[in-house]
Amino acid sequence: MQIEMWRVLKILEIYSKFRDLSIPAKTAYKFSRLCDGLRNASTFYEEEMRKVISQYGAKNEDGSLKTTKDGGIQIEPELIKPVQEKFNELSYCEVYAPEIQFSIDELDGLGLSIGDFDIFLPFITE
């Protein structure tokens, strides 16, 4: 199954919220398998983001990246649009996801928000 990178990142974020909860074994197993299968895509995304930041980030005289007051990386104003385009390209690239399906009953007790539930739609069977 192919899904967009932004969905991978959201699934891993949701997984981190539920990682320490006591949930039925079958659901926990499926979540673990799904997230294990998505970690390579997440690692690829992080590596590509670092490349973009390294390429477009403003540099100090010593070659280190300039940071903003809030700890982010400073980007020169004329480069903001190309950086945003690269980030969007990465966020919407399609990656492989394991063929794991959840029934609605398996997700029932997790208290997922509507937004969280929408993220999992490709993995839900009725």
TIKOL-825559 format. One record per atom (N, C-alpha, C): atom name; z, y, x; residue in one letter. Coordinates in steps of 0.001 Angstrom, whole numbers. Example, Ala and Ser with C-alpha at 12.3 -4.5 7.8 and 13.67 -1.06 7.14 Angstrom:
<rs>
+-------+---------+---------+---------+--------+
! atome !       z !       y !       x ! residu !
+-------+---------+---------+---------+--------+
!     N !    7800 !   -5690 !   13190 !      a !
!    CA !    7800 !   -4500 !   12300 !      a !
!     C !    7800 !   -3300 !   13200 !      a !
!     N !    7080 !   -2250 !   12850 !      s !
!    CA !    7140 !   -1060 !   13670 !      s !
!     C !    7870 !      30 !   12900 !      s !
+-------+---------+---------+---------+--------+
</rs>
This chain:
<rs>
+-------+---------+---------+---------+--------+
! atome !       z !       y !       x ! residu !
+-------+---------+---------+---------+--------+
!     N !       0 !   -1164 !     848 !      m !
!    CA !       0 !       0 !       0 !      m !
!     C !       0 !    1239 !     903 !      m !
!     N !    -743 !    2243 !     501 !      q !
!    CA !    -786 !    3503 !    1235 !      q !
!     C !      -9 !    4559 !     444 !      q !
!     N !     829 !    5317 !    1133 !      i !
!    CA !    1534 !    6442 !     514 !      i !
!     C !    1481 !    7628 !    1474 !      i !
!     N !    1739 !    8806 !     943 !      e !
!    CA !    1709 !   10002 !    1774 !      e !
!     C !    3016 !   10137 !    2559 !      e !
!     N !    2891 !   10755 !    3718 !      m !
!    CA !    4027 !   10888 !    4623 !      m !
!     C !    5210 !   11599 !    3979 !      m !
!     N !    4973 !   12617 !    3176 !      w !
!    CA !    6089 !   13333 !    2549 !      w !
!     C !    6937 !   12384 !    1718 !      w !
!     N !    6293 !   11394 !    1093 !      r !
!    CA !    7029 !   10422 !     277 !      r !
!     C !    7884 !    9522 !    1169 !      r !
!     N !    7349 !    9145 !    2326 !      v !
!    CA !    8116 !    8344 !    3295 !      v !
!     C !    9398 !    9077 !    3670 !      v !
!     N !    9261 !   10349 !    4004 !      l !
!    CA !   10420 !   11135 !    4437 !      l !
!     C !   11450 !   11261 !    3326 !      l !
!     N !   10994 !   11440 !    2094 !      k !
!    CA !   11914 !   11554 !     962 !      k !
!     C !   12626 !   10222 !     700 !      k !
!     N !   11888 !    9111 !     789 !      i !
!    CA !   12506 !    7804 !     569 !      i !
!     C !   13598 !    7555 !    1604 !      i !
!     N !   13324 !    7878 !    2853 !      l !
!    CA !   14343 !    7685 !    3897 !      l !
!     C !   15536 !    8608 !    3680 !      l !
!     N !   15297 !    9788 !    3166 !      e !
!    CA !   16392 !   10714 !    2844 !      e !
!     C !   17251 !   10148 !    1711 !      e !
!     N !   16602 !    9627 !     673 !      i !
!    CA !   17327 !    9023 !    -448 !      i !
!     C !   18104 !    7796 !      36 !      i !
!     N !   17462 !    6989 !     870 !      y !
!    CA !   18120 !    5799 !    1412 !      y !
!     C !   19406 !    6173 !    2145 !      y !
!     N !   19374 !    7264 !    2891 !      s !
!    CA !   20572 !    7660 !    3637 !      s !
!     C !   21724 !    8011 !    2695 !      s !
!     N !   21419 !    8470 !    1481 !      k !
!    CA !   22469 !    8769 !     503 !      k !
!     C !   23110 !    7495 !     -30 !      k !
!     N !   22313 !    6414 !    -134 !      f !
!    CA !   22793 !    5167 !    -732 !      f !
!     C !   23198 !    4112 !     281 !      f !
!     N !   22974 !    4375 !    1537 !      r !
!    CA !   23196 !    3384 !    2584 !      r !
!     C !   24600 !    2795 !    2565 !      r !
!     N !   25600 !    3588 !    2263 !      d !
!    CA !   26977 !    3098 !    2319 !      d !
!     C !   27553 !    2736 !     955 !      d !
!     N !   26724 !    2802 !     -94 !      l !
!    CA !   27198 !    2423 !   -1419 !      l !
!     C !   27193 !     915 !   -1579 !      l !
!     N !   28045 !     455 !   -2437 !      s !
!    CA !   28063 !    -967 !   -2783 !      s !
!     C !   27118 !   -1151 !   -3967 !      s !
!     N !   25980 !   -1775 !   -3716 !      i !
!    CA !   24984 !   -2009 !   -4755 !      i !
!     C !   24642 !   -3491 !   -4756 !      i !
!     N !   23992 !   -3966 !   -5824 !      p !
!    CA !   23651 !   -5392 !   -5868 !      p !
!     C !   22851 !   -5812 !   -4632 !      p !
!     N !   23101 !   -7023 !   -4180 !      a !
!    CA !   22500 !   -7526 !   -2941 !      a !
!     C !   20978 !   -7491 !   -2975 !      a !
!     N !   20381 !   -7867 !   -4079 !      k !
!    CA !   18923 !   -7891 !   -4177 !      k !
!     C !   18336 !   -6491 !   -3990 !      k !
!     N !   18947 !   -5501 !   -4613 !      t !
!    CA !   18481 !   -4116 !   -4488 !      t !
!     C !   18703 !   -3610 !   -3072 !      t !
!     N !   19862 !   -3890 !   -2501 !      a !
!    CA !   20156 !   -3471 !   -1130 !      a !
!     C !   19163 !   -4078 !    -147 !      a !
!     N !   18853 !   -5345 !    -339 !      y !
!    CA !   17901 !   -6040 !     532 !      y !
!     C !   16523 !   -5381 !     450 !      y !
!     N !   16072 !   -5105 !    -747 !      k !
!    CA !   14758 !   -4481 !    -917 !      k !
!     C !   14725 !   -3077 !    -301 !      k !
!     N !   15779 !   -2301 !    -533 !      f !
!    CA !   15856 !    -971 !      73 !      f !
!     C !   15795 !   -1066 !    1586 !      f !
!     N !   16534 !   -1984 !    2142 !      s !
!    CA !   16556 !   -2147 !    3601 !      s !
!     C !   15189 !   -2532 !    4137 !      s !
!     N !   14540 !   -3484 !    3486 !      r !
!    CA !   13194 !   -3905 !    3912 !      r !
!     C !   12196 !   -2762 !    3787 !      r !
!     N !   12265 !   -2028 !    2693 !      l !
!    CA !   11354 !    -902 !    2493 !      l !
!     C !   11542 !     135 !    3587 !      l !
!     N !   12772 !     510 !    3835 !      c !
!    CA !   13043 !    1559 !    4828 !      c !
!     C !   12753 !    1097 !    6245 !      c !
!     N !   13014 !    -152 !    6547 !      d !
!    CA !   12627 !    -684 !    7859 !      d !
!     C !   11120 !    -565 !    8060 !      d !
!     N !   10372 !    -838 !    7000 !      g !
!    CA !    8925 !    -749 !    7076 !      g !
!     C !    8398 !     667 !    7168 !      g !
!     N !    9202 !    1643 !    6765 !      l !
!    CA !    8776 !    3047 !    6790 !      l !
!     C !    9214 !    3794 !    8050 !      l !
!     N !   10112 !    3218 !    8824 !      r !
!    CA !   10646 !    3918 !    9997 !      r !
!     C !    9574 !    4222 !   11051 !      r !
!     N !    8606 !    3330 !   11236 !      n !
!    CA !    7537 !    3602 !   12205 !      n !
!     C !    6750 !    4842 !   11815 !      n !
!     N !    6474 !    4984 !   10527 !      a !
!    CA !    5752 !    6165 !   10050 !      a !
!     C !    6579 !    7420 !   10288 !      a !
!     N !    7866 !    7326 !   10054 !      s !
!    CA !    8753 !    8465 !   10270 !      s !
!     C !    8794 !    8851 !   11743 !      s !
!     N !    8843 !    7864 !   12621 !      t !
!    CA !    8846 !    8113 !   14065 !      t !
!     C !    7538 !    8782 !   14483 !      t !
!     N !    6415 !    8305 !   13952 !      f !
!    CA !    5117 !    8917 !   14222 !      f !
!     C !    5129 !   10391 !   13793 !      f !
!     N !    5646 !   10659 !   12609 !      y !
!    CA !    5711 !   12027 !   12087 !      y !
!     C !    6527 !   12927 !   13019 !      y !
!     N !    7693 !   12446 !   13431 !      e !
!    CA !    8554 !   13232 !   14315 !      e !
!     C !    7868 !   13518 !   15653 !      e !
!     N !    7190 !   12522 !   16205 !      e !
!    CA !    6484 !   12711 !   17476 !      e !
!     C !    5362 !   13739 !   17328 !      e !
!     N !    4615 !   13656 !   16246 !      e !
!    CA !    3520 !   14594 !   16016 !      e !
!     C !    4052 !   16011 !   15773 !      e !
!     N !    5170 !   16115 !   15074 !      m !
!    CA !    5789 !   17430 !   14854 !      m !
!     C !    6212 !   18042 !   16192 !      m !
!     N !    6782 !   17226 !   17064 !      r !
!    CA !    7183 !   17731 !   18385 !      r !
!     C !    5973 !   18238 !   19165 !      r !
!     N !    4849 !   17522 !   19049 !      k !
!    CA !    3625 !   17958 !   19738 !      k !
!     C !    3157 !   19315 !   19213 !      k !
!     N !    3179 !   19487 !   17897 !      v !
!    CA !    2756 !   20753 !   17294 !      v !
!     C !    3675 !   21874 !   17749 !      v !
!     N !    4964 !   21625 !   17719 !      i !
!    CA !    5931 !   22644 !   18139 !      i !
!     C !    5749 !   22978 !   19612 !      i !
!     N !    5532 !   21972 !   20421 !      s !
!    CA !    5321 !   22198 !   21849 !      s !
!     C !    4044 !   23009 !   22086 !      s !
!     N !    3017 !   22716 !   21310 !      q !
!    CA !    1734 !   23398 !   21474 !      q !
!     C !    1781 !   24842 !   20977 !      q !
!     N !    2414 !   25074 !   19836 !      y !
!    CA !    2363 !   26387 !   19195 !      y !
!     C !    3629 !   27220 !   19351 !      y !
!     N !    4714 !   26616 !   19797 !      g !
!    CA !    5965 !   27358 !   19928 !      g !
!     C !    5889 !   28419 !   21015 !      g !
!     N !    6533 !   29553 !   20745 !      a !
!    CA !    6588 !   30624 !   21739 !      a !
!     C !    7432 !   30140 !   22916 !      a !
!     N !    7018 !   30520 !   24112 !      k !
!    CA !    7683 !   30023 !   25320 !      k !
!     C !    8334 !   31163 !   26095 !      k !
!     N !    9444 !   30828 !   26724 !      n !
!    CA !   10109 !   31740 !   27646 !      n !
!     C !    9357 !   31705 !   28975 !      n !
!     N !    9737 !   32595 !   29884 !      e !
!    CA !    9078 !   32643 !   31193 !      e !
!     C !    9197 !   31327 !   31953 !      e !
!     N !   10283 !   30599 !   31723 !      d !
!    CA !   10473 !   29324 !   32425 !      d !
!     C !    9764 !   28147 !   31732 !      d !
!     N !    9042 !   28440 !   30638 !      g !
!    CA !    8289 !   27405 !   29936 !      g !
!     C !    9051 !   26731 !   28809 !      g !
!     N !   10339 !   27040 !   28666 !      s !
!    CA !   11114 !   26460 !   27569 !      s !
!     C !   10760 !   27177 !   26260 !      s !
!     N !   10996 !   26506 !   25163 !      l !
!    CA !   10679 !   27076 !   23860 !      l !
!     C !   11703 !   28136 !   23460 !      l !
!     N !   11201 !   29232 !   22907 !      k !
!    CA !   12075 !   30283 !   22388 !      k !
!     C !   12630 !   29832 !   21046 !      k !
!     N !   13907 !   30102 !   20840 !      t !
!    CA !   14531 !   29736 !   19573 !      t !
!     C !   14845 !   30979 !   18750 !      t !
!     N !   14951 !   30769 !   17452 !      t !
!    CA !   15328 !   31845 !   16540 !      t !
!     C !   16849 !   31869 !   16422 !      t !
!     N !   17381 !   32870 !   15723 !      k !
!    CA !   18833 !   32990 !   15554 !      k !
!     C !   19440 !   31778 !   14842 !      k !
!     N !   18659 !   31171 !   13943 !      d !
!    CA !   19179 !   30022 !   13201 !      d !
!     C !   18915 !   28688 !   13891 !      d !
!     N !   18408 !   28716 !   15134 !      g !
!    CA !   18215 !   27501 !   15908 !      g !
!     C !   16830 !   26883 !   15802 !      g !
!     N !   15934 !   27501 !   15027 !      g !
!    CA !   14564 !   27002 !   14919 !      g !
!     C !   13754 !   27422 !   16132 !      g !
!     N !   12515 !   26998 !   16157 !      i !
!    CA !   11604 !   27363 !   17242 !      i !
!     C !   10783 !   28566 !   16793 !      i !
!     N !   10706 !   29548 !   17656 !      q !
!    CA !    9956 !   30760 !   17351 !      q !
!     C !    8455 !   30491 !   17448 !      q !
!     N !    7721 !   30938 !   16441 !      i !
!    CA !    6263 !   30824 !   16411 !      i !
!     C !    5711 !   32250 !   16322 !      i !
!     N !    4740 !   32544 !   17165 !      e !
!    CA !    4130 !   33871 !   17120 !      e !
!     C !    3463 !   34065 !   15758 !      e !
!     N !    3544 !   35270 !   15185 !      p !
!    CA !    3015 !   35512 !   13836 !      p !
!     C !    1561 !   35063 !   13638 !      p !
!     N !     716 !   35258 !   14616 !      e !
!    CA !    -697 !   34881 !   14468 !      e !
!     C !    -913 !   33365 !   14481 !      e !
!     N !     113 !   32609 !   14860 !      l !
!    CA !      -8 !   31143 !   14909 !      l !
!     C !     678 !   30447 !   13738 !      l !
!     N !    1326 !   31219 !   12875 !      i !
!    CA !    2066 !   30609 !   11767 !      i !
!     C !    1139 !   29834 !   10838 !      i !
!     N !     -13 !   30405 !   10502 !      k !
!    CA !    -931 !   29715 !    9592 !      k !
!     C !   -1444 !   28399 !   10175 !      k !
!     N !   -1917 !   28367 !   11436 !      p !
!    CA !   -2349 !   27077 !   11996 !      p !
!     C !   -1220 !   26041 !   12055 !      p !
!     N !       1 !   26492 !   12317 !      v !
!    CA !    1144 !   25568 !   12356 !      v !
!     C !    1392 !   25007 !   10958 !      v !
!     N !    1372 !   25874 !    9951 !      q !
!    CA !    1565 !   25399 !    8581 !      q !
!     C !     482 !   24403 !    8191 !      q !
!     N !    -753 !   24659 !    8594 !      e !
!    CA !   -1847 !   23737 !    8290 !      e !
!     C !   -1619 !   22377 !    8955 !      e !
!     N !   -1155 !   22384 !   10195 !      k !
!    CA !    -867 !   21118 !   10896 !      k !
!     C !     261 !   20363 !   10196 !      k !
!     N !    1329 !   21091 !    9807 !      f !
!    CA !    2450 !   20456 !    9117 !      f !
!     C !    1987 !   19866 !    7782 !      f !
!     N !    1169 !   20608 !    7045 !      n !
!    CA !     654 !   20094 !    5769 !      n !
!     C !    -213 !   18863 !    5988 !      n !
!     N !   -1052 !   18918 !    7007 !      e !
!    CA !   -1908 !   17779 !    7335 !      e !
!     C !   -1060 !   16543 !    7621 !      e !
!     N !      -5 !   16725 !    8394 !      l !
!    CA !     886 !   15598 !    8706 !      l !
!     C !    1624 !   15104 !    7460 !      l !
!     N !    2081 !   16022 !    6634 !      s !
!    CA !    2844 !   15653 !    5439 !      s !
!     C !    2018 !   14874 !    4430 !      s !
!     N !     724 !   15146 !    4402 !      y !
!    CA !    -126 !   14494 !    3407 !      y !
!     C !    -994 !   13369 !    3977 !      y !
!     N !    -802 !   13036 !    5239 !      c !
!    CA !   -1559 !   11901 !    5775 !      c !
!     C !   -1008 !   10628 !    5134 !      c !
!     N !   -1888 !    9677 !    4911 !      e !
!    CA !   -1470 !    8435 !    4278 !      e !
!     C !   -1097 !    7409 !    5330 !      e !
!     N !     -13 !    6700 !    5044 !      v !
!    CA !     494 !    5682 !    5956 !      v !
!     C !     766 !    4406 !    5170 !      v !
!     N !     862 !    3319 !    5907 !      y !
!    CA !    1143 !    2021 !    5297 !      y !
!     C !    2605 !    1941 !    4863 !      y !
!     N !    2805 !    1383 !    3670 !      a !
!    CA !    4153 !    1103 !    3171 !      a !
!     C !    4215 !    -368 !    2775 !      a !
!     N !    5340 !   -1011 !    2992 !      p !
!    CA !    5480 !   -2417 !    2602 !      p !
!     C !    5256 !   -2608 !    1105 !      p !
!     N !    4743 !   -3748 !     754 !      e !
!    CA !    4487 !   -4093 !    -656 !      e !
!     C !    5781 !   -4594 !   -1297 !      e !
!     N !    6692 !   -3694 !   -1508 !      i !
!    CA !    7979 !   -4033 !   -2118 !      i !
!     C !    8052 !   -3354 !   -3471 !      i !
!     N !    8476 !   -4098 !   -4473 !      q !
!    CA !    8572 !   -3565 !   -5822 !      q !
!     C !    9997 !   -3703 !   -6352 !      q !
!     N !   10437 !   -2680 !   -7062 !      f !
!    CA !   11734 !   -2676 !   -7726 !      f !
!     C !   11504 !   -2691 !   -9230 !      f !
!     N !   12337 !   -3408 !   -9942 !      s !
!    CA !   12323 !   -3294 !  -11400 !      s !
!     C !   13208 !   -2097 !  -11757 !      s !
!     N !   13003 !   -1581 !  -12926 !      i !
!    CA !   13841 !    -462 !  -13369 !      i !
!     C !   15295 !    -899 !  -13405 !      i !
!     N !   15544 !   -2138 !  -13811 !      d !
!    CA !   16915 !   -2658 !  -13859 !      d !
!     C !   17576 !   -2642 !  -12487 !      d !
!     N !   16812 !   -2913 !  -11428 !      e !
!    CA !   17385 !   -2931 !  -10075 !      e !
!     C !   17812 !   -1537 !   -9632 !      e !
!     N !   17180 !    -504 !  -10166 !      l !
!    CA !   17512 !     876 !   -9789 !      l !
!     C !   18490 !    1515 !  -10760 !      l !
!     N !   18799 !     820 !  -11832 !      d !
!    CA !   19570 !    1382 !  -12937 !      d !
!     C !   20923 !    1960 !  -12529 !      d !
!     N !   21697 !    1283 !  -11745 !      g !
!    CA !   23045 !    1729 !  -11432 !      g !
!     C !   23158 !    2724 !  -10294 !      g !
!     N !   22041 !    3159 !   -9733 !      l !
!    CA !   22101 !    4023 !   -8551 !      l !
!     C !   22306 !    5495 !   -8872 !      l !
!     N !   22080 !    5882 !  -10100 !      g !
!    CA !   22241 !    7285 !  -10455 !      g !
!     C !   21189 !    8178 !   -9818 !      g !
!     N !   19947 !    7692 !   -9747 !      l !
!    CA !   18872 !    8491 !   -9172 !      l !
!     C !   18570 !    9688 !  -10063 !      l !
!     N !   18291 !   10825 !   -9455 !      s !
!    CA !   17838 !   11979 !  -10214 !      s !
!     C !   16403 !   11720 !  -10655 !      s !
!     N !   15898 !   12539 !  -11555 !      i !
!    CA !   14505 !   12386 !  -11986 !      i !
!     C !   13579 !   12573 !  -10789 !      i !
!     N !   13889 !   13535 !   -9933 !      g !
!    CA !   13080 !   13761 !   -8732 !      g !
!     C !   13097 !   12561 !   -7801 !      g !
!     N !   14276 !   11974 !   -7601 !      d !
!    CA !   14382 !   10779 !   -6756 !      d !
!     C !   13595 !    9623 !   -7374 !      d !
!     N !   13724 !    9470 !   -8679 !      f !
!    CA !   13024 !    8398 !   -9376 !      f !
!     C !   11520 !    8562 !   -9202 !      f !
!     N !   11027 !    9799 !   -9314 !      d !
!    CA !    9598 !   10066 !   -9141 !      d !
!     C !    9109 !    9653 !   -7758 !      d !
!     N !    9935 !    9834 !   -6753 !      i !
!    CA !    9566 !    9461 !   -5382 !      i !
!     C !    9293 !    7960 !   -5297 !      i !
!     N !   10061 !    7172 !   -6046 !      f !
!    CA !    9944 !    5715 !   -5993 !      f !
!     C !    8883 !    5134 !   -6928 !      f !
!     N !    8212 !    5959 !   -7717 !      l !
!    CA !    7252 !    5442 !   -8705 !      l !
!     C !    6264 !    4419 !   -8161 !      l !
!     N !    5680 !    4606 !   -6956 !      p !
!    CA !    4740 !    3593 !   -6468 !      p !
!     C !    5378 !    2222 !   -6230 !      p !
!     N !    6705 !    2185 !   -6187 !      f !
!    CA !    7406 !     943 !   -5866 !      f !
!     C !    8104 !     332 !   -7088 !      f !
!     N !    7834 !     872 !   -8264 !      i !
!    CA !    8513 !     407 !   -9481 !      i !
!     C !    7555 !    -350 !  -10372 !      i !
!     N !    8033 !   -1496 !  -10843 !      t !
!    CA !    7299 !   -2260 !  -11846 !      t !
!     C !    8136 !   -2272 !  -13109 !      t !
!     N !    7478 !   -2391 !  -14215 !      e !
!    CA !    8219 !   -2419 !  -15498 !      e !
!     C !    8401 !   -3838 !  -15964 !      e !
+-------+---------+---------+---------+--------+
</rs>
